[in-house]
Amino acid sequence: MSVDDVLADLEIRIKKKLPPGVSISHVEFEGPELVIYTPEPKKFADNGDIVRNLAKDLRKRLVVRPDPGVLASPEKVIETIANIVPEDAGVSNHYFDTDTGEVIIEAEKPGLVIGRHGNTLREITKEIGWTPKVVRTPPIKSSTVKNVRQYIRDHKDERKELLKTIGRKIHQKVTAKDKWVRVTALGGCREVGRSCFLLSTPETKVLIDCGVNVGSDENGTPYLYIPEVTPISQLDAVVLTHAHLDHSGLIPLLYKYGYEGPVYCTPPTRDLMALLQLDFIDVAAKEGKTIPYPSTMIRETLKHTITLDYGDVTDIASDMKLTMHNAGHILGSSVVHFHVGDGLYNIAFTGDHKFEKTRLFDPAVNKFPRIETIITESTYGGSRDMQPSRKEAEVQLKKIVQETVARGGTVLIPAFAVGRSQEVMLVLEEAIRKGEIDKVPVFLDGMIWEATAIHTTYPEYLNSDLRTMIFHKGMNPFLSDCFEQVDSQKKRQDLLTNRVPGVVLATSGMLNGGPIMEYLRAYGPDERNSLVFVGYQAEGTMGRRLQKGWNEIPVHQNGKSDVITVNLQVQTVDGFSGHSDRKQLMEYIKKMKPRPEHVLTEHGDEKSCLDLASSIYRKFRVETRAPTNLETIRMI
């Protein structure tokens, strides 16, 4: 049966299920969705059960769109929306797509546009004919979010054709008679960096992550040239667990070498991915290194990206469904669960995860309808890799800040832009608000402000306490007036010359470049100041050297060598990591429901991967393995 035959059969089945007086004109696959076009969108809006019942019966993700002829004028639509939606919603813009019949409503409070159980949205649909979609107006203006959304709107025609092609490929009939599932390790096994796996069946090849090891010139990229992967054009999909470069950094390279398929990830992962990839090639250019791909390939990646919310069960191939779940690591990070075949096999990849509630996120999900194999990270998988509790870490950080400020000093915190920075911001904001530390400015330099702006765009991806604070108490801690953006070289220079007691959060997290180096040069000689590490410092980095007690740091800039004198107090606060420590990794497996039959360990040094694998086997009697790169494992 061809795809056209499948569509024709679906159209017949849909028409039989429709209530009397409700009609459709045609159906089409667009990406993982089945789109139903109708001349009567009001009737679908009047009866919300129609789509729910169809989706349940057809087992497809459904979207209803109006035929172009029934659409009201944009002016009329804007007026109608203004009459229906409460003014408190803060509608800031409208974007119209006549090809799809969609109007995107940008609002400060999307929940008021949607209404209880979607009632307001259905009322809008009844009045305007268009299909309304709601997105959040970023409370802090984000150039990344703005540019990504504008780029996708500007290329909507190309994107629609791409989605049709992808949709038809997804819904092809399964032809292979053999039934097997294999996983090939292409990077990130018994090491940290360049994470990449291939999940394959007789029908399908899916790449899970495609990262780069930024700190390695010799082993920086995954093994994308091996027979299992080539030609790259034959890959069916790429699934991205989260935006960090060791997982996302080389995805644009795939499009450079012939890949034309989709990238699946959550909406915040898409935006953070673009931010970090652009910074990656910018830094490479400034350091005189070979740029792995041009910025046009990052835009090509965005054009092919299909975003999924947590919990959405989605067809990504003729024999494979994907569901993303919260991983608790960074904004939008996902445990990705694959249901292969018609109940044949279930396998999940944790990516990087945190099995503990933090100030930003709920614990990583470890409960699934079915699971045979889990592939888990092992960053802190060694038997001695225990982290202090988050509460202990927070108490220590607040103590250092208060003592430093009291003696007239400034606290420098080198931090990665995504994740640790926002955790530290929330601790400092609460401590200042409650009077636990003096009211001092917290300066944000580098990409931290932009990454924070993306966090404010997607509060629904934050933990339940933070969502309650933002949605129901009207208090967004990221918008506190204690935070000041260092948004120009002039402002940075003022801070470097006119030093005031306070806190400076700046990139990069391991002192391997970025604005933090300028602050270290200016503040380093003064023993009243403090340098606080809140993240892991890899061997060979400037951060690691300072932890070891170096008081003179050689630096090279613009072809010149120099030395930074360090007299300030250097301290390390463990406990802010976005990775599960040894105890949490074991608890994650212990409390999994159902208990998996197989556990594979990766994303850790060789000792950590082997130690975690053997410990899981001894404690839970589950078959375990710590694969090596280039190894292929048959699951069934």
N, C-alpha and C positions, 0 to 999 in steps of 0.2 A: 504494500500500500504506500503510495507516494504521499508527500506532505500535503499536496492539494486535496488528495482523497481524505486524509485525516481531517483537514479543515472542513471539507464538505460534510463529513460524518458528524463533526462537532456542531456544525450549524444546524443540521437536522435535529440532533438531540436537544440543542438549546431551544429551538422553536417548539418542540413537543412539551418542554417543561415550563414554557412561559404561560402566565395567566391569560385568559381571554382579553383581547383588546390591546395586548402589548406586542410590539413587533420589532424585529431587527433587520438591518439591511445587509450586513455581511460581517464576517469575523476574520481576524488576521493574527498571526503570531508576531510579537515584537519582543525580542529578547526572551526572557522566561515567562512572559505574560501572554495570555490570550485576550486580545482586545475585541470587544463587542461594539459594533457601531449601530446606532439606533436613531430613527427619526423622532423618537418619543422619550428623551432623557427624563422628562418630568415624571413619567410613570414609573421608571426605575427608581427615581429619587423618592417617590411617594411610598414605595414598598421596598424597604431595605432588605427584606427577606429574600427577594428574588435573586440577588447576586450571591448572598450567603448560601442559599440552597443549591444554586448552580455550581458554585465553587466546590461545595461538598460532594456533589454528584459527579462532577467532571474531574475532580482532584487536580485542578489547575488554578494558578493565580489569575484572577479575572480583573479586567478594567473595562468600564463602560464609557464610551465616548459618543458624543452627539454627531450626527451628520452635519456637514458645514451649513446646509441650508436652513437649519433651525436655530442658528446662533444669533443672539441679540448683539447689537453694536457695542463696541468697547465702552463708549460713553455711557450707554444705558446700563451696562454691567457694573461700572464703577459706581454709578448713582445707586443702583439696587443694593450692592454690597454695603455701601455706606448706610443705607436705611435699615438693613437687617443686622449688621454686626455692631455690637456695643462699641461706643467710642473708646472705652478703656482698652480695647484690643490693640490700639495703636497701629492700625494698618498704614504702612509706609509706602507701599508701591504695588503695582499690578503689572503682570507680564502676560501677553496673549500669544497663543500659538494656534493659528487658524487651521493648520494641518491636523493637529490632534484634537482640537476643540477644547484645549486646556487653558485655564487662566490660573496663573500662579499668584497667590495673594501673600505678600510679605508683611508680617505683622510682629509687633513686639511681644504679644501674648497669643500665640497660635491657638491655645486651648479655648479662648473666647470666640475665635472664628469657627472652630470645629463644633463647639457646643457639647452639651451632655449627650453621650452616646451618638455623636455626629449629627444631632438634630439641626443645628444652625447651618452646617454645611449642606445638608439635604434641602433645607429651605432655600438656600442660595441657588442650588442646582435647579430646583423647580422653577425659579423665577427667571433665570438667565439662559438656561440651555447648556451653557458651557460646563465642563467638568472642572470644579475648583480644586486646586491643590494648595496647601498652606506650608510656608517655610518661615523660619524665625528671622526677624531682623536682628543682626548681631548687636548686642548692647554696647560692645566696644567695636568700633569699626575695624574690620579685617580686610586688608587688601587682597589676601588670599581667597577668602570666601567670595568676595565681590568679583574678583577676576575669574574664578572657577565657574561661578554661576553664569557670568556674562559670556564666557567662552562656550559653555554648553548651549546657551540660548542662540548664540551667533551661528552655531554649527548644527542646529536642530534638524535641518534637512538631511545632511550627511548622516547624522546620528540615527535618524529614523530608518534610513536604508540599511545601516549597519545592524540595527536591532531586528529588522525583518530577516536579514540573512542569518543572524545568530539564532533567531527564533525558529526558523525553518530547520536549521541544523540540529538544534536541541530536540525537536519533535520528530526527527526521522525514526523510522521503524528499526528496532533492533534486529540485526541480520545474523550476527555470530551465533553459532551453536555451542561453542565452548563457553565455560563459565569459570573464570579465575580472576583474582585480584592480586596485584603486585605493587610493592612500594620500592622505589629506587632512591637511595640517598645521594643527592648531588652536592651537598654542602651542609655544614653545621653539625656534622656527627663527630663526636669526641673532640669538639672545638667550639668556640663561640665566634660567630661571624658567618657571612655568606650562606645563611639558612636557605635551603632549597630541597624540595622533595618532588618526586613524580609519582602520582597515583594512576595506575593504568589497569584497564580491562581490555578484553578483545575489541571493544567498541570505542574506547575513550582514553585520552591522555590528559590529565589535569596536573598543572604545576602548582604546588603549594609554596608560596613565597619565592622570591628570587633576590637575595640580598648580596651585599658587598661587605668584605672585611676591610674597613677603611684604613686600619692600621697595618695592613700587610701588603707588600708589593709582590710577594711570591705566591701566596695562597689567598688572593683577594676575591676571586670570582668562583661561582659554582661551575661544576663540570657539565656545561651545556653542549659540549661537542660530542658526547658519547652517543652510540647508536640508539639507545633507548629514547633519546630526546630529539635527535635530528631526523628529518628536517624540522626546524622550529615552527615552520608554517603549518605542520600537522597537529600541533597542540590544539586541544578543544577549548581549554579555559585556563585561566590563572586565578587562583584564590589567594588573597592576601590577608594574613592574620592581623597585622598591624603595621604602622607607618615607619617604624625605626629603620634606618638605612641597612642594618644587617639582615633585614627581611624584605625591604622594598627597593633598595638602591639600584638594582639592575633591571627592573621591570621594563623601563623605556628601551633598554637595549634589545629586548625581544622584538619590538616593532621595527627597529633598525635592520633586523635580520629576517624579516618576512612574516612575523606573527601578525594575524589580523583578527584575533578573537577577543573575547571579553576579559576584563579584570573584575572580579567580584570582591567587594569589601563593604564596610559600613560607611555612611556619609562622612563622619568626622575623619575616618582613616583616609578617604579620598583627598580631603583638603590638606591634612597633615602630610600625606605622601607627597603632594605637589610642593608644599613648602620646603620639606627636607631635601627632596631631589634637586630643586632649583638651587638651594644653598650648597648642596654637594658639588654640583658642577661649577658653581661660582667660586668656591674655595679651591677646587682643583685648578681652575684657570689662574687664580691669584698666586698659587704656589708653583706655577709653571709646570704642572703635571698634565698628562694626557687626559683630555676630557672624554669619558666613555661614550657619551652621546650628546647631541645638541638639544637645546631646549624645545625644539620642534617635536622631538620624540616624547617629551613629557606631556606636551599638549595632545599628541596622538594617543597617549595612554589615557588621558582624561576623557577623550572622545569615546573611547571603548569601555570606560568604567561603568559598571552597573552596580548601584548601591542597594544593599539589603539591610533591613533592620533586624535586630536580635529577634530570634524566634520564627522568622519567616522561612517556611519550608519551600524551597525553590528548585525546580528542574534546571540543571545546568548541562545535561547531556541526555541522550536517549535512555541511558541506563543508570543515571546518577542524580540524586537529590542532595542539596546542600542546605544546612541550617547553621547560622552563626549565633554564638552565645557569648555573653560577657566573660572576658578573661581577667578583668581586674588589674591589668598591667599599665596601660595608658589609655587615653581617650579613644573609644571605638575599637579597642583591641578585642580579638575574638578567639574563642575555641571553635574550630570549624569541624562540623560533624557531617560525614558523608554516608548516605544510605544508597548502597550499590545494588542494582538489579531490583527485582520484585521480592524484596526480603532476603536477598542473597547474603549480604554482608554489611556491617556497620563499622566504620573506623573514624576516629577523631584525632585531630592534631591540636595540641593546646597552644602552640605558639609560645610566647612568653606569658606567664600567668602569675597572679598573686592570690593565694587561697587565704585571704584575710580581708576583713572590711577595713578600708583605709578612709582618710578624709575625703578622697575623691570618688572611690568606687566600691561597689559591693564585691564580695568574694567571687572568684572564678566559679563558673557553673561546672558541676560534675555529675549532673543527673540527666540521663538521656532515655528516650523510649527504648532504645536498644543499643548495645555497644559490644563489639567483639574485641577490638584492638584500640588502645590509646597510645599515641606517641607524645611523650611529655618532655618538656625542657628539664635540664639538670644543672643549671648555672650554679646553684648552691646545693648540689646533690651529695657532696662529701659528708662523711659521718660527723665532722666537726663544724660544718657550715651552719651554725646557729646564729640568728640575728637577734639583737635586743628587741623587746616589744616596741611597737610604735609609740606607746605612751612614754616609755623610758627615753626614747630618742627625742621626743618633743620637749620633755623636761630638761634634758641636757642642752638642747639648742637654745631654749629660752634663757637658761642660766648663763650661757656664754654671751648671748646678745646683751642681757642686762648688765653683766659685769663689764663688758667692753664699752658700752655706752656710758656707764657710770664713771669710767676713767677718761672719758672724752675721746674714745676711739671709734673706729668704724669697722663693721664686720663685713668681710668679703666672702661671698658664697659662690664658688664656681658651680654651675649646674647646667644639666642638659635642658634645652628649651622646652621639651615636651615631657611632662610627668613629674619629675622631682621638683622642678621650679614651682609648679602649681601647688604641690603638697606643702612645700615650705611657705608659700604665700599664705595659705589658709591658716597654718600654725601661727605665723606672725600677726596676721590680721586679727585673729581671735585674742591673742595675748595683748595686743595694743588696745583693742576694744574693751577688754576686761581689766585693763590696768596692771596686768602681770609684768609687762615691761613698759618703759617710758614711751610716750608718744613720739616716735621718731620716723623720718621718711624712709620708705623702702624703695630704692631705685631699681628699675628693671632695664637692663641693657642687652643688646643683641636681639636674637629671635624670640626672647621670652615673652615680650609684650604681644607679638603677633600670635604666638602659640596660645597665649592666654585668651586672646580675642576669639580664637576658634573654640576654645572651651566654653566661652560664654554663649556661643552660637548653638551649642548642642547640650543644654543642661539635662535633657532627658537621658543622656548617657552617663550622668553622674549618679552617685549613690542616693538612696532614698532620703536620708537626712538632709543632704544638700539640696535635693529637688524640693523637699518640703519648705526649706528656708527660702528658696528662690521663688517658688510658685505660690505658696500659701502665706508666707510671712513677708513677702515683698522685700527681702533683703538678699542681695547678691554680694557675697564677700569679695569677689573679684573686682567689684566696682568701688571698693573702699577708697577714701581720699588719702589713705596712708601710702598708696602706691603711686609712684611717679615714673612716667616713661622717659627714658633718655633717648629722645627721638632725633637728635642732631649732634654733629661733632662739636658744635659750640657748647651745648649743654653738657656733654661729656667732659669737655675741656674745663668748664666751670667747676665740675665736681672734682676733677683731678687737681686743680690749683687752689680752690676754696673748699677745703675739706671740712665737713661737718659730721658730728656723731650721727650714725644711722646704719643702715644695711644696704649693701649693693649686691644684687643677684645678677650675675652676668655669665654669658657663655664664653668659652666652652667648658664642659664639665670636668675635663681632665687636664685643663691648662695647655692644650695643644693648639694654641691660637685663640682668636676671638678677642673681644674687648676686655675680658678679664685680665689679660696680660698687661694692658695699659694701667688698669687699677693696681695690679700687683707692683708695677714699677713705681707708681706714685705713693702707694700706701705701705709698701713692703718695709722700708727702712724704719718706720715708726713702731716701736714696741707696744704702744697703746692699742694698736689695731689687732684684729684677729682674722685669720683665714680658716674657714670651716668647710671641710669636705663632707658632703651628704650623699655621695655616690661612689661607686667602685672606681679605683684608680689603677689602671692596667700597668703592668710592668713596662718600664721604659719611658713612661710619660713624665712630664714635668710635675704633675700632681703626685705621682709615686715618689719622685725624688724628694719633694718637700716633706712627704710623710716620713721619709727615712731620715730627715734631719738636715738636709742640705740648707745652707744659708746663703749660698750664692748660686744663682741660676743663669747659665749661659743661654743667650737668645740670639737668633739670627733674623735680621729684618732689613729688607731692601739691600741685600748683599753685604751688610755690615754685621760684625759680631759685637755683642755687648754683654754685660753682666748685670743682673738684677740682685740687689742686696735685700736679704729677707731677715728682718729682726722681729717682725710681728709674731704673734702666737699662732702656731699651726695646730689645729685640732680636727679630729675626725668624729663625726656623729653617725654611727651605724644605726640601721633600723628604718631608714627611709627608702630602701630598695623597692622597686616595682616587681621584683622576682620573689617567688616563694623560697623560703629557706628550707633546710633539710626536713625539719619537723612538719612544715606545711606541705611539702611534696609528698611525704608519707601519708599525711592525713587526707590529702586529695584523693589518693588511690584507695585508702581505707574506707572513706565515706562515699565512694562512687556507687551510683545505682543506675543500672545493675553493675556488678563487679565484672570488669573485663576479663577475657580469657588470656589476652596477651598485652604486655606493656613493653614499649620500646623507649629507650632514653636517648636524648640528644641535647644539643645546645648547652654544652658544658665541657670542661677539659676532660681528657681521657679518664683520669682517676675519678672524677665526679660522676661521669656517666656509668662507669663500671660499678662503682660503689652503690649508687642508687639502684641500679638494676639488680644487683645481688641481694641487697637489703629487701627490696620488694618481694623477690622470690622467697627468701627465707621467712619473711613475716607473713605473707599472704598466700604462699604457694601458687602464685600466678606465674605463668611462663614469661620470662623477661629476656631482653636482648639489648645490647648497646651496639647498634650497627656502626660500621665504618663507612666513610664516603666511598661511593662507587658500588656499594653492595646492593643487590636486589633481593628482596624477601617476598616469597609467595605467601599470601595470607590464606588463600583457599584454592 
